[in-house]
Amino acid sequence: MLAETNFWAAHLSAGVGAGMAIIGVGIGMGRIAASANEGIARQPEAAGDIRGASLIFAAMLEGATLFAVVVALLLQTKGAA
């Protein structure tokens, strides 16, 4: 009975953890895009620099999200064993 409970708890927590990571990256990407658009609207001559910086930040955020999802899935397999 306990092993079955651990199995379902591991799957549920992995799903919740991955979902929270995806929600967090969605909010973060939206804030990056909003700030970049606002900055470009204020200073159109700096559009290239702002666009480059926002792409770098988005890539870093995407990497952190991938790491969080992989950790959640690894915890799922460890808890299911």
For each residue, the residues with C-beta under 8 A, 3 or more apart:
1: 4 5
2: 5 6
3: 6 7
4: 1 7 8
5: 1 2 8 9
6: 2 3 9 10 79 80
7: 3 4 10 11 79 80
8: 4 5 11 12
9: 5 6 12 13 79
10: 6 7 13 14 75 76 77 78 79 80
11: 7 8 14 15 76 79 80
12: 8 9 15 16
13: 9 10 16 17 72 75 76 79
14: 10 11 17 18 72 73 75 76 79
15: 11 12 18 19 72
16: 12 13 19 20
17: 13 14 20 21 68 71 72 75
18: 14 15 21 22 68 69 72 73
19: 15 16 22 23
20: 16 17 23 24
21: 17 18 24 25 65 68 69 72
22: 18 19 25 26 65 69
23: 19 20 26 27
24: 20 21 27 28 65
25: 21 22 28 29 61 62 64 65
26: 22 23 29 30
27: 23 24 30 31
28: 24 25 31 32 61
29: 25 26 32 33 58 61
30: 26 27 33 34
31: 27 28 34 35
32: 28 29 35 36 54 57 58 61
33: 29 30 36 37 54
34: 30 31 37 38
35: 31 32 38 39 54
36: 32 33 39 40 50 51 53 54
37: 33 34 40 41
38: 34 35 41 42
39: 35 36 42 43 46 50
40: 36 37 43 44 46 47 50 51
41: 37 38 44
42: 38 39
43: 39 40 46 47 50
44: 40 41 47
45:
46: 39 40 43 49 50
47: 40 43 44 50 51
48: 51 52
49: 46 52 53
50: 36 39 40 43 46 47 53 54
51: 36 40 47 48 54 55
52: 48 49 55 56
53: 36 49 50 56 57
54: 32 33 35 36 50 51 57 58
55: 51 52 58 59
56: 52 53 59 60
57: 32 53 54 60 61
58: 29 32 54 55 61 62
59: 55 56 62 63
60: 56 57 63 64
61: 25 28 29 32 57 58 64 65
62: 25 58 59 65 66
63: 59 60 66 67
64: 25 60 61 67 68
65: 21 22 24 25 61 62 68 69
66: 62 63 69 70
67: 63 64 70 71
68: 17 18 21 64 65 71 72
69: 18 21 22 65 66 72 73
70: 66 67 73 74
71: 17 67 68 74 75
72: 13 14 15 17 18 21 68 69 75 76
73: 14 18 69 70 76 77
74: 70 71 77 78
75: 10 13 14 17 71 72 78 79
76: 10 11 13 14 72 73 79 80
77: 10 73 74 80 81
78: 10 74 75 81
79: 6 7 9 10 11 13 14 75 76
80: 6 7 10 11 76 77
81: 77 78
